[in-house]
């Protein structure tokens, strides 16, 4: 499985831990995030992840910032992206099951590293339920 990951300065430690975990499981991870804790502009790291997922260069994306709001807002500007903010494993499962999210957005300031890793595992292992949820997901994109 191919995963694209991006982060701002608040998520650097999380990103490294997640990459190590995923590579140990045999995943290929493309790192678009900053490798520093120096302040950066999160959209610079979000757009490449969203493009990879939208164009099927990556199966899923992972985005990390302080609150996860900025990365989610930015990623969701891309037409084929459904980025969900997750802070528990239960919310993570629901964002996959009901919303067919293809990018998980993790709030580094409100989760622990091990919790984030567990959420990533849940995200990657949980299938979309389809059914009644498919009709709703189909109504998300707006054509201009």
VENRA-V579324 format. One line per field, one symbol per residue. ss: DSSP state (A for helix, B for strand, O for the rest). phi: phi as a letter, one per 40 degrees, with the letter a starting at -180 (. if undefined). burial: 1 if it has 24 or more other ideal C-beta (glycine too) atoms within 12 Angstrom, else 0. A space follows every 10 residues. Layout:
ss = ???
phi = ???
burial = ???
//
This chain:
ss = OBBBBBBOAA AAAAAAAAAA AAAAOOOBBB BOOOOOOOOO OOAAAAAAAA AAAAOOOOOB BBBBBOOOAA AAAAAOOOOO OOBBBBOOAA AAAAAAAOOO OOBBBBBAAA OOAAAAAAAA AAAAAOOOOO OAAAAAAAOO OOOO
phi = .bbbbaabcc bcccdcccdd cccccgccbc cbccbbbcdb cddcbcdccc cdccbgcbca bbbbadbgcc ccdcccccdc bbcbcbbacc cccccccbbf dbbcbbcccb bcdccccccc dcdccccccg fcccdccccc cbcb
burial = 0011111111 1111111110 1100001011 1111000001 0100111111 1111000101 1111110111 1101110101 1111111010 1111111111 1111111101 1000111111 1111010000 0000001000 0000
//
